[in-house]
Amino acid sequence: MISKEENLLRSAEILFAEKGFAGTSIREIAKEANVNISMISYYFGSKEKLYEKLFEFRMNESLSFSEDVIANNTLDEWEKMVLVMNRYADRVKNLKPFYLIMQREQLVNRNPVIYEFLKQSKKKFLGIYEELIKKGIERKIFTKNPRLEFVHSTVSGTIFTALNTLPVYQEFFEGDDDYEIQYFEEIKIHIQTILKHLLGYEENK
């Protein structure tokens, strides 16, 4: 069972994605969460602080998983890279409202606190990729050392483009209810194929 604070965050997330920050009222959030409006002030202080907490909550979730993967000594660097990338793709698919909010916020950069959350999150993911590539090369799992920016942009750029263009693709190809599931699974395979080339990784060698 989720906490009252998390319930408010999830309810606000849905509304922010649908109506935007300015278009969502505290009263609407309280109604969506089925709580007294005073609970928002109690847990967050204001709508803006709730908005900032939502970014902190989601960013920390993602980074925590990736850091746990890095610390797992039973996996090699390629296996870790795949797990981190697959988790990212799954989160974008399963948490569409938040990632739509995030993309919108990156375009406007109105909130300096959120801007800093996003910047630091990107830097931490760059650090994760950097560590994986460095160790993978040392252990001769990878034979190439690509620019870190290209690895990061290949993963995040491909996944976000996939998210934004999904409705058009699904309509064009007249996809059924399973189209989205298959689409994201094949995107993971597609990104793995590109990363293998970038990193010089060969299976079964």
N, C-alpha and C positions, 0 to 999 in steps of 0.2 A: 504493500500500500504506500502510495507516495505521500509526502508531507504536504501541509497546507501551502507552504511557500512554493514547492515545486508545482503544485496544482495551479497556483496563480500564474507562475511563469509559463506553463504550457497553455493555459487559457489565453493569456496575453499574446503569446506567440501566434496563435491562430488568427487573432484579430489584427495584430500588427501586419501580418502577411496579407490579409484581405483588404484592410483599410488604410494601412500606413500608420506611422506613429501619430501624426497630427490628427488623423481622422478617427482615432480610437480614444474613447473616453474611459476614465477610471470606473465610472458606473457600468459601462459595458463589460469591462474586464471582470468586475465583481459578479455581474450577472452570469457571465460565461462560466466562471469558476464556482458559482453557487455559494458565495460567501458574502458576509457583510462588507460593505464598501470600506469600512474602517480598517479591515484587515490589510489593505494595500498600504495604508499609512503605517500600520504597525510593523509590517515586515520590510517595507522598502522606503517609506518616507514620501515618495512621489512617483508619478508615472515615469519620469525620466530616469530615476534611480532603478525602477523595475526594469526598464528597457536596457539599461547598462548591465544589470545583474543577469539578464537573459543571455547576453553575449558572453559574459564571464562564465556562466554555467555551461553553455554549449562548448565553448572553446576548451575549457578545462576537461570536460568529458573526453573530447577527442584526443587531446594531448596525453591524458592519463593512460589511455589504452596504448598509444604509440610508445610511450616510455616503458610500459610493462613489456611490450613486445621486444624492445631493444634489450631489456634486462634478461630475457629468456635465453639461457645458454644452451638449450637443447635444439635451437634452430640456427641454421646458417644465415648469412646476410641476404641471400636471395629470398629465402623463405620469409624472413622478416620484412623485406621490401614488399613482397606480395601481400602479406597480412596487413601491413599499414595501408597500402593502396586499396585493397579490397574493402577494408573497414571504412575508408574515406568514401568510396563509391556507394557503399550500403547506407552510410549516414546521409549522404546527399539525397539518395532515393527515398529513404524512410523519414527524413526530416525536411521535406521540401519547404514547408512554411519558413523555417528558420533560415535556410540557405537563400531563399528568395529575399528575405529581410536583409540578410548580410550583403547580398549583391547590391541591393538598393542603397544601403548605407554606404558602401564603398564608392558609389557614384556621387553621393552628395557630401560625404565627410563633414556633416554638421556637428557631430558630437565628438569632441576631442578625447574623451575617455574611451569611447568605442573605437575610435581611430587607433588609439594606442593598444587596445586589446588585440585588434586585428593585426597590427604591425608586429607586435611581440609574438603572436601566434605563428605568423608566417616565418619569422626568424627562427623560432623553435623547430618548426618543421624542416626548415633549411638545415638546421643543425642535425636533425635526425637523419636526413638523407646523406648529409656530409659524413657522419659517423659510419653509416652503413656502407657507403661507397669506399671510404678509406680502409675499413677493416676487410671488406670484400676483396679489395685489391691486394692487401697484405697477405691474405690467405689464398690468393690466386683463384678465388671464385669469380671475380670480375677481371677482365683483361684490358678494359678501357676506363678512362677517367673523364667522363663528359663534364661540361660546364654544369654546375649545380643548378643554375637558373633554368637550364633546359629540362632537367629532370623534374624540377618542381612545376614548371609551366606545362610540361607534357601531362603530368598527372592531374593537376587542378584544372588546367585549361580544358582538357578533353572532357573531364567529368562535368564541369559547369556548362560547357557548350551542349553536351548531351542533355542535361537537365532543361536548359532553356529551349532547345529545339525539339524536344520529345513530342509535344502536341502536334507539331507540323509533320514530323516523321510518321507518327501514328495515323494521322489523317491521310497522308499521301499514300501510305502502304496499306490503308484500311485494316489496321491492326486490331486484333480482338483483345479480350480482357487480359490475356497472357502476354501481350506484346511488350509491355513495360518491363516485366520480370525478365524475359529473354533478352531484351535490349540491354539492360544493365549488366546481365551476366556476360554477354558478349563484349561489352565495353571493357570489362575487366581483362578478358583474354586479349583484346586489341591493345590495351595499354601494356600488358605484360610482353607482348611481341615487340613493341617499340622499345621498352626498357631493356630487353635482352640485347637488342642491337646497340643501344646507347652504351650499355655496360660491358658488352662483349661477353655475355653469359651464355654458356652452352650446357644444355641438359645432358645427363648421362655421359659426361666425359671422364 
